[in-house]
């Protein structure tokens, strides 16, 4: 009986950390959640002054339903310029949805968070 409770507890813990796959248009409904979103990257921009890369996921700027944010240190891990390399590419992004100026974003701190499809 004790072992059954341990197994049930382990399964419920694993389920709570499981990543939920959602549609890019639903990102705003999942703020604070760790999710997986598969969509197309429509464009992006690198801001040299801030060492910041923004990728438009699911649509063109300014109407993209999700922005992928890559700060300078994380950008160094990419072999190619993300704003050029991912343009027009179908990808799956994993991470925690945050809001910035009422728009959803996922901050990428590891290049493994973006996987080409």
N, C-alpha and C positions, 0 to 999 in steps of 0.2 A: 504494500500500500504506500509506503514511504517513497519508493522508487517511482511509482506512478505519479505522485504529486510533483516530484522533481522533474520528471519528463514533461508534464503539463506546464509547469512553470517555465521550463526552458523553451518550449514551443511558443508560449505566449510572449516571452521576452523577444524571441527572434521575430515574431510577427510585428511587434511594436517598432522594431528597427527596420523592417522591410521597406523598400523603396516603392512608392506608388508611381505608376506611369500615368501621366495626365496629358491632355491636349494643350497645346500652347495657348489657345484662347481661354483656357480655364486657369491659367497661372495666378491671376489675381485672387482667385477663390482659395488658394493654397498657401498664402503667406505664412512663413514660419515652418513650413513642412519641407522635408527632404524628398524631392521628387525626381523623376526621369521624364524628360520631354523630348520627343523626336519631332524634328521639324527642319525646314530649310532655312539657311542663312541667306538673307537677301542683300546684305551689304554690311559695311562696317567702317570704322574710322579710328585712326591712331592719333592721339593728342600727345605730341612730343613733350610739350611743356610739363604736363602732368604725368607723363609716362603711363597713359591710360588707353586701353583699347576697348571700344564698344562694338559689339556685333548685334545686328538687327535680326532677331529670330522670329520667323512666322509672318513677316511682312516688311515693307519698306518704311524707313524713317520718314515721318515721325509717328506713323501708325502701327509700328511693330508691336505685337502684343507682349513681347518679352525682349529685354536687353540682356546680353551676356557681357559681363564686365571682367576684363583681365587687367590687373594692375601690373606695374613694371616688373617686379620680381618674378611673378608667374609668367609673364610674357617671355622672359629669357629662356624658359624651358621649351618653348616652341621652336622647331627647326626653321619654320618659314613665318612670314608676317601673317598673323591670323586674319586680319581684315582683308587681305588679298586671297589667301589660301582657301578660306572657307566660303567665300562668296559663291553662291549658287549651289552649295553642297548640302545634301541631306545629312543631318547629324543627330545624335542623341546627347543631350546635356543632362548631367546629374548635379544636384546641389540643392541648397535651401533657397526657397523663393523669399525675396525681400521686396520692400517697396521703397522707391526713391522718387520723390515728387509725384506720388500717387501712381507710379508705373512699376510693374513687376520687373525684377531683375534677378539674375543668378550670378554671384561672384565666383569666378573660376580661380582657384588657387593652385590647381594641379592640372596639367594638360590632359591627364587621363579622364577628366570630367567631360571632355568633348570627344565623342567617338563617331567617326564617319560611318555612314550606312552604305 
